[in-house]
Amino acid sequence: MRHDYDLPGDWNAMDSEEKNVWLTQERCRRQAMQQGTATANHVEKAEARLARRTAARPGTVTLADFV
């Protein structure tokens, strides 16, 4: 299956209803980001905060290394 989603690590353990909920939330998040809503501003700030925290702790590793 080809797509541009970054699926969560437990994707294969999810049942079809959980996958549907996750995909719906992801589509809503993407739409909000494209429209520049207040939610998009909140998410952008949260992502920036996470990036700063990760950069401040150089000994940490990304979860992508373990997937």
PyRosetta script that sets phi, psi and omega in degrees:
from pyrosetta import init, pose_from_sequence

init()
pose = pose_from_sequence("MRHDYDLPGDWNAMDSEEKNVWLTQERCRRQAMQQGTATANHVEKAEARLARRTAARPGTVTLADFV")
pose.set_psi(1, 126.0)
pose.set_omega(1, 179.5)
pose.set_phi(2, -99.7)
pose.set_psi(2, 132.6)
pose.set_omega(2, 178.7)
pose.set_phi(3, -162.9)
pose.set_psi(3, 170.9)
pose.set_omega(3, 179.3)
pose.set_phi(4, -111.8)
pose.set_psi(4, 22.4)
pose.set_omega(4, 177.4)
pose.set_phi(5, -86.3)
pose.set_psi(5, 143.4)
pose.set_omega(5, 170.3)
pose.set_phi(6, -94.3)
pose.set_psi(6, 92.4)
pose.set_omega(6, -174.1)
pose.set_phi(7, -68.1)
pose.set_psi(7, 147.8)
pose.set_omega(7, 178.7)
pose.set_phi(8, -68.2)
pose.set_psi(8, 159.5)
pose.set_omega(8, -177.0)
pose.set_phi(9, -61.6)
pose.set_psi(9, -29.2)
pose.set_omega(9, -178.6)
pose.set_phi(10, -96.3)
pose.set_psi(10, 23.7)
pose.set_omega(10, -177.3)
pose.set_phi(11, -54.9)
pose.set_psi(11, -45.3)
pose.set_omega(11, -177.1)
pose.set_phi(12, -68.1)
pose.set_psi(12, -22.2)
pose.set_omega(12, 179.1)
pose.set_phi(13, -84.8)
pose.set_psi(13, -12.5)
pose.set_omega(13, -178.6)
pose.set_phi(14, -78.0)
pose.set_psi(14, 146.8)
pose.set_omega(14, 172.6)
pose.set_phi(15, -86.0)
pose.set_psi(15, 175.9)
pose.set_omega(15, -173.5)
pose.set_phi(16, -63.7)
pose.set_psi(16, -33.5)
pose.set_omega(16, 178.9)
pose.set_phi(17, -68.4)
pose.set_psi(17, -41.7)
pose.set_omega(17, 178.1)
pose.set_phi(18, -64.9)
pose.set_psi(18, -39.5)
pose.set_omega(18, 177.6)
pose.set_phi(19, -63.8)
pose.set_psi(19, -40.8)
pose.set_omega(19, 179.1)
pose.set_phi(20, -62.7)
pose.set_psi(20, -44.0)
pose.set_omega(20, 179.0)
pose.set_phi(21, -61.9)
pose.set_psi(21, -45.2)
pose.set_omega(21, -178.1)
pose.set_phi(22, -62.8)
pose.set_psi(22, -46.1)
pose.set_omega(22, -179.2)
pose.set_phi(23, -64.4)
pose.set_psi(23, -39.2)
pose.set_omega(23, 177.9)
pose.set_phi(24, -62.8)
pose.set_psi(24, -45.5)
pose.set_omega(24, 178.9)
pose.set_phi(25, -63.1)
pose.set_psi(25, -39.5)
pose.set_omega(25, -179.6)
pose.set_phi(26, -66.9)
pose.set_psi(26, -42.0)
pose.set_omega(26, 177.5)
pose.set_phi(27, -63.3)
pose.set_psi(27, -40.4)
pose.set_omega(27, 178.2)
pose.set_phi(28, -64.8)
pose.set_psi(28, -40.7)
pose.set_omega(28, 178.8)
pose.set_phi(29, -62.9)
pose.set_psi(29, -44.7)
pose.set_omega(29, 179.7)
pose.set_phi(30, -63.2)
pose.set_psi(30, -41.1)
pose.set_omega(30, 179.4)
pose.set_phi(31, -64.8)
pose.set_psi(31, -42.5)
pose.set_omega(31, 178.7)
pose.set_phi(32, -62.1)
pose.set_psi(32, -38.8)
pose.set_omega(32, 179.7)
pose.set_phi(33, -65.3)
pose.set_psi(33, -39.4)
pose.set_omega(33, -179.7)
pose.set_phi(34, -70.4)
pose.set_psi(34, -30.7)
pose.set_omega(34, -176.7)
pose.set_phi(35, -86.7)
pose.set_psi(35, -9.9)
pose.set_omega(35, 178.3)
pose.set_phi(36, 69.0)
pose.set_psi(36, 38.7)
pose.set_omega(36, -178.9)
pose.set_phi(37, -78.4)
pose.set_psi(37, 175.3)
pose.set_omega(37, 175.5)
pose.set_phi(38, -61.3)
pose.set_psi(38, -35.6)
pose.set_omega(38, 177.0)
pose.set_phi(39, -63.0)
pose.set_psi(39, -40.5)
pose.set_omega(39, 178.4)
pose.set_phi(40, -61.3)
pose.set_psi(40, -42.6)
pose.set_omega(40, 178.0)
pose.set_phi(41, -62.1)
pose.set_psi(41, -41.2)
pose.set_omega(41, 179.2)
pose.set_phi(42, -63.2)
pose.set_psi(42, -45.2)
pose.set_omega(42, -179.3)
pose.set_phi(43, -65.8)
pose.set_psi(43, -42.3)
pose.set_omega(43, 178.8)
pose.set_phi(44, -60.8)
pose.set_psi(44, -42.4)
pose.set_omega(44, 178.6)
pose.set_phi(45, -65.4)
pose.set_psi(45, -40.2)
pose.set_omega(45, 178.8)
pose.set_phi(46, -64.7)
pose.set_psi(46, -41.3)
pose.set_omega(46, 178.4)
pose.set_phi(47, -65.6)
pose.set_psi(47, -40.4)
pose.set_omega(47, 178.5)
pose.set_phi(48, -64.8)
pose.set_psi(48, -41.3)
pose.set_omega(48, 178.5)
pose.set_phi(49, -61.8)
pose.set_psi(49, -44.0)
pose.set_omega(49, 179.0)
pose.set_phi(50, -63.6)
pose.set_psi(50, -40.7)
pose.set_omega(50, 178.8)
pose.set_phi(51, -64.2)
pose.set_psi(51, -40.4)
pose.set_omega(51, 178.1)
pose.set_phi(52, -64.7)
pose.set_psi(52, -41.8)
pose.set_omega(52, 179.3)
pose.set_phi(53, -64.2)
pose.set_psi(53, -41.6)
pose.set_omega(53, 179.3)
pose.set_phi(54, -64.9)
pose.set_psi(54, -41.7)
pose.set_omega(54, 179.7)
pose.set_phi(55, -67.6)
pose.set_psi(55, -31.2)
pose.set_omega(55, -179.0)
pose.set_phi(56, -75.1)
pose.set_psi(56, -16.5)
pose.set_omega(56, -179.9)
pose.set_phi(57, -117.7)
pose.set_psi(57, 81.2)
pose.set_omega(57, -173.1)
pose.set_phi(58, -65.3)
pose.set_psi(58, -17.2)
pose.set_omega(58, -179.5)
pose.set_phi(59, -81.2)
pose.set_psi(59, -2.8)
pose.set_omega(59, -178.7)
pose.set_phi(60, -84.6)
pose.set_psi(60, 158.7)
pose.set_omega(60, 177.9)
pose.set_phi(61, -123.3)
pose.set_psi(61, 157.2)
pose.set_omega(61, 179.0)
pose.set_phi(62, -82.7)
pose.set_psi(62, 152.8)
pose.set_omega(62, 177.7)
pose.set_phi(63, -67.3)
pose.set_psi(63, -21.7)
pose.set_omega(63, 179.5)
pose.set_phi(64, -60.9)
pose.set_psi(64, -25.2)
pose.set_omega(64, 179.0)
pose.set_phi(65, -67.6)
pose.set_psi(65, -19.9)
pose.set_omega(65, -174.7)
pose.set_phi(66, -109.7)
pose.set_psi(66, 2.5)
pose.set_omega(66, -178.6)
pose.set_phi(67, -95.5)
pose.dump_pdb("model.pdb")
